[in-house]
Amino acid sequence: RAAWGMSLAHAGLAIIIAGLVGASSWRTESIQVMRVGETVEIGGYSLLMTGVGEVQGPNYVAEQAEFRIERNGALVALLYPEKRFYPVQGTPTTEAAIHTTWLADLYVVIDDRAENGGIATRLYHNPLVPWIWLGALVMMVGGAVSLSDRRHRIGAPARRRASASSAGRPAAQGPGTAGSA
């Protein structure tokens, strides 16, 4: 079991490395000003901004956009990124909307309104980001499998067996002891 666990943990590390390489090498981003009804293509997805409105939160006011995400004409998800303002602190924040699949993450972020009436948007397609989390999970399972091997969990059982089997024999006498001639 220890060998299987070690193999699983190393496979998990390989999955993490693949996710890091994919996320850093093949990432695409699109920054533009969009109006309601406009579409942007990114990472094989079509993102249509279908609306913008104001929403009231428990302690903030937000401008929220709605994006319809499609792939090959089929609806994949609806995303709702927000630009929030917290009046008590006087702080604005942006809340990204994220759609995750086994192969990629898709992020949509809105920013301030532009002079032409549109909204500045940032769209990111990050392939293999979920593999980073999957690799960590595989490493954790590998560690648990390794720990289930009693030989490695409880210290040195082989030493105890060796000392128990030699208990019936007389101890070897070294130089300078009473039995040496």
LINZI-V547265 format. One record per helix or strand of 2 or more residues. SS is the DSSP state (helix for helix, strand for strand). FROM is the first residue (numbers start at 1). LEN is the number of residues. If there is no record, write none. Layout:
ss & from & len
SS & FROM & LEN
SS & FROM & LEN
This chain:
ss & from & len
helix & 2 & 24
strand & 28 & 7
strand & 39 & 4
strand & 45 & 12
strand & 61 & 11
strand & 74 & 6
strand & 82 & 5
strand & 91 & 5
strand & 97 & 4
strand & 104 & 10
strand & 119 & 9
helix & 129 & 19
helix & 150 & 4
helix & 157 & 9
